[in-house]
Amino acid sequence: MSAVSQDYVNFTPYKERQLPNQRLLKKANNDKSYRWNQENYSRQRRFIDIWAFVLTLMFRLWLDKKAWSYPGGVTDAKKAVRRKALAIWIRDTFLDLGPTFIKVGQLFSTRADLFPSEYVDELAKLQDRVPAFSYEQAEAMIEKDLDKSIAELFRSFDPIPLAAASLGQVHKAQLHSGEEVVVKVQRPGLRKLFTIDLQILKGITRYFQNHPDWGRGRDWNGIYEECCRILWEEIDYLNEGRNADTFRRNFRPYAWVKVPRVYWKYASPRVLTLEYVPGIKISHYEALEAAGLDRKILARLGAKAYLQQLLNDGFFHADPHPGNLAVSPEGALIFYDFGMMGRIKTNVREQLMETLFGIAQKDGERVVNSLVALGALSPVEDMGPVRRSIQYMLDYFMDKPFEEQSITAISDDLYEIAYGQPFRFPATFTFVMRAFSTLEGVGKGLDPEFNFMEVAQPFALQIMTNGNTPDTNSFFNELGRQAAQMSNTALGLPRRIEDTIDKLERGDVRLRVRSIESDRLLRRISSLQLGTNYALLVGAFTLSATILFVNDKIRLAAVVAVIAAILAFVLIRLLNKLDKFDRML
């Protein structure tokens, strides 16, 4: 790209020399054709495309639940293979459906509390790389929004984009003052596409919310509103510019972090001009070593930078994948793309650390209480099953000290607990856990011995001690805290007993007793009655078929015989189930 951009030093020969590059751009755009990759969209066509995907998905989910759809019998391995295949199909279809669904898929990839792990893993691979739009479209948008021609705004402007994504593309340029910049231009017609798609998705959301199975225990309307907010914020480039400025101010005291400067004179809601800050992509390990940079130091700096954002600033980069991180020749970290940022309040930070400490210390009660305080867990009358599920996972899967824990393993275990339980992880929480996991992966790529939790421990202790660095008397401080906690528990015990008695009197607490043996016996009796009915029907239809056949009504007799055969098949399956019940009793 640098060789191409050097050809455009000034605008005098620009029109004459852009033709070869225009042919290259046109060839790149024709690699794959997408219906949404145009400025004018058909609402009816989008409606058909989106609902065709939803109905196909529903049919495949329904089919996967039917044992007869598995050749040779259903097994857990066959179910896993089908879920994986379906997840890949969903990912590819989201890419075909365009920007709205690419972004929704990326958001859903953070919601392991809502979707099976196969779906989350595949959606996390959703690559936001799509064909670029033409230079003429980019030029028209820049000139319309900034009210000046390209030649008036820039000394040079590379028509070949440095990168293209679903929401826009980036071109390298040079200001008349000589400063190198990058110009981010939004994809034409994007707002119109979002408006159409989100209206259709609203109807789909209502359908899922009212569905007897998929709507139970899920706040699809809340998820839809959250997706809308995040999508509209991300395509407002002025908002992204403000995010970049805030991020840059937060890291101003630290020379080891660089953030591109925003040129507000060349900014609009659809165009954003940023300082050109080149660097080595953080995942290009050979290039980093060739530049003489220490990969171990870079791994720790990446974790330190994010912990600084999360625990000190409360304003963090919500998408720190390797494409948004680079390293300068001096060894400073460079952050790009500030469209998706997160804000976290002080009390939320404390509760988040409470959750991590509770997991590391295998304290199920602490984890439950912190998740309720975070709003990630909906309190119900009987929290016992949830608490026992958490404690079970902590006891059997968290068998290492805190500083040796993997943040990815912690988040995976937490989501494993959450799936199918009354958990409602807020977007902030899931963005934080996703970013933690991503940075741990980046760190281990740089340094195989890197441990995120080891870097996080000093920050976590600072938060948990209200900003005071632990001293040599930390043992006695902890002992005093435990004693105070025990005294508070003892003093509050009479009140808790009184509250429990009040609940019993009001009927808020109910005692439920179940006998497993009785339940099995009742199910067996019910199955026997059903089997008797099927046997009577088989006999009746068989007799009817015989009478019809004797009276030379062959076709009608064949139809009745087929029905009798189907009922006989169902009866045999029922008898097999009864045999299983007999073995269990």
Secondary structure, 3 states (H helix, E strand, C coil): CHHHHCCCCCCCCHHHHCHHHHHHHHHHHCCCCCCCCCCCCCHHHHHHHHHHHHHHHHHHHHHHCCHHHCCCCCCHHHHHHHHHHHHHHHHHHHHHHCHHHHHHHHHHCCCCCCCCHHHHHHHHCCCCCCCCCCHHHHHHHHHHHHCCCHHHHEEEECCCCCEECCCEEEEEEEECCCCEEEEEEECCCHHHHHHHHHHHHHHHHHHHHHCCCCCCCCCHHHHHHHHHHHHHHHCCHHHHHHHHHHHHHHCCCCCCEECCCECHHHCECCEEEEECCCCEECCCHHHHHHCCCCHHHHHHHHHHHHHHHHHHHCEEECCCCHHHEEECCCCCEEECCCCCEEECCHHHHHHHHHHHHHHHCCCHHHHHHHHHHHCCECCCCCCHHHHHHHHHHHHHHCCCCHHHCCHHHHHHHHHHHHCCCCECCCHHHHHHHHHHHHHHHHHHHHCCCCCHHHHHHHHHHHHHCCCCCCCCCHHHHHHHHHHHHHHHHHHHHHHHHHHHHHHHHHCCCCCCCCCHHHHHHHHHHHHHHHHHHHHHHHHHHHHHHHHHHHCCCHHHHHHHHHHHHHHHHHHHHHHHHHHHHHHHC
